Amino acid sequence: MAVNNIPMSVRLFSYSGEKKELEKYYLSEWKMKGHGKLRQRNVGDLKILSYELDGFLYSVQFSQKGDVVDGKLVVSPTPLNYKSDMNSSLPLAPKSRVANKVETIETGRRSETLTVDSKLPWKQLEAYYLDQLTNDSWVKYSRSENGAGSVTSFQREGELLQLTIKGLQGRNSSFSQALIHWLK
């Protein structure tokens, strides 16, 4: 997985035992590695431990669920060692910017998800993407609308793309956001 061009490895796990045992294990492992920077915090019942050493950030998040501890382990280079990259081969509407880009490879299939912030009203943003994607050989096969946004699905050969657009409410009513999820 890569978020804004920063690669990372994410693993989910379950541990039969107590949360304190798992915490003690990671703290002792990291202590043996050297003089890295350790951080700990609690968010509700979630324990978060992170350790930075030699240009890498190791993070483990876990919580007790009955007799089992469910958790997630993430390893990534520190942000100082990677340059953020929001570029995509997908079109970007005028008056818009990519706020976030997530790329993944799962079971050999690549995907890219863009979060786009736009100063365009949602219907205008939707019209832009419908035109651009259709001109790029994407075939629209479903669309739904709820009055404040829409979800449109496209296919191009073996690729799938879902375009979700939402108009922002209140003072930001002329702004919109798009979530573009592309299975390559």
N, C-alpha and C positions, 0 to 999 in steps of 0.2 A: 504494500500500500504506500502511496505517497500523498501527502497533504501539502499543497502549495510547493511542490517539487522536493519536499523533505521526505526521503524514504523511511519507512518504519516497518518493523515486524510486530504483528499483534497476535497473541495466543491467548485463548480462553482456557481456563482450567477449573477443575473441581478437586478439592482436597478433603479426604475423610479425616476430620480431626477438628482441632480448635484454632480459632483465629490467632490467638496469642502464640501458638506453636509456629504458625506460618510467619508471623511477624518476626519472631526470634530467629528463624532460619535465614530470612533475607538479610536482616541486620548483621548477623554473624558472617554470612557469605561476603557481603559488601565490605565489611570491616577488614577482612583478610585481603581484599583486592588492592588496597593502598589508601592514599590520602585524598579520596574524592569528596565531593560535596553531597551531604545527606540532608534530605528534607522529609518531614513527616507531617501529616495532617489528617484530620477526621472530618468527613462530611456526612452527618447523620451517623448511620451504622457502617459506612464505608471507610475503610482505612486506606490511605494513599501513602506509599513510600516511594521516594525517587532518589536516585543516586547518579551523580555526574562524575565521569572520570575519562581522561584521555580522549575527549572529543565525542563521547557518547553519553546518552541519557537513558538510564534504565528506570522503568516505573512499574510498580505492581500495585494494583487496586483490588481489594477483596472485602467481602463481608460474610458473616456467618448466616447460614440458612439451615437451621436445625442442626443436624450432626455433620453437615458439609459446609465447607468454605468455598464459595464461588468467586473466581477472580479473573483478572486480565493482566497479562504481562506485556509491556511494550518496550521495544529497544529502537532507538533512533539516534542519528548523529545530532549533536547540539546545533541549534539554529545558526550559530556563528560559523559553522562549517558547511553550511548549505545556503545557496541563494534561492530565495523564493521565486517561483515562476508560475505566472497565471496564464501563460499563452495556451491557446487551444486552436485546433483547426476548425472548430465550430465558429460560425459567424457571431460577431458582437454588434448588437444594435447601437445606433447613434445615441448619445447621451446616456450611455450605460458603462458599467465597469464590472469586472469579475471580482467579487468579494472573496470567493473561496473556490479552490479546485481540489478535488480528491480523485486520485487514480488508484485502481486496484487491479490485481490479477488473482482470480480465484478459479481453481480447476482449469487453468489454462486460458480462461477467457478474460480479456481486458475490459475495463469499464472506466468511464470518466464522468464525474458529476461536477457541474458548475453551478455556483450560486451567483446570480447576476442582479445587481442593484441598478435600477433605471430611473431616469427622470421622466420617462414617457408614461402616459396613462396605460393601463394594462391592455386595453383593446388595441391600441396602436403598437404596443410591444408584440402582442400576439400576431397582428397582421404582418409585421416585419419578419418574424420567424416563420410563419406559414409560407410567405413568399420565398424567403431564402432557402428553406429546407426543400420545398417543392422544386425549386430551380436546381437543387443539388441532388436530384433523383430520389428523394425521400418520398414515400407514399403514405398519406394520412389514412389510418384505418379506424380511428375512433376519436371522439371528442365529447367532452361534457363541460357544462358551464354552470356556475352557481350564482351568477350576478355580480360577484366581486372578483371573479377569476375563472380560469379554465384549465383543463387537463387534456392534452392532445397527444396521441400516440402515433408513431411513424415506424415504417419498416423500409429498409433498403437492403435487398438481398438477405444475408444472414444477420444484419445489424438491426438493433432495435433502439428507438429513442423515445423518451417521454419528456414532454415539455409541460411543466406546471407553472402557471403565471397567476400572481395574486396582486390585486390592487391594494395599496396601503390605505388605511382609514385615517380619519381625523385631519390634523394639520398636514399630513403627508399624502393627501388624497390624490395628488397628481403624480405621485411616485408609484412604482411597482417593483416587484421582485419576480425573478424567474428561477426555477430549478430545472436544469437540463440534465437528464440522466441518459447516458449513451452506452449501450452494450455493444462493443465492437466485434 
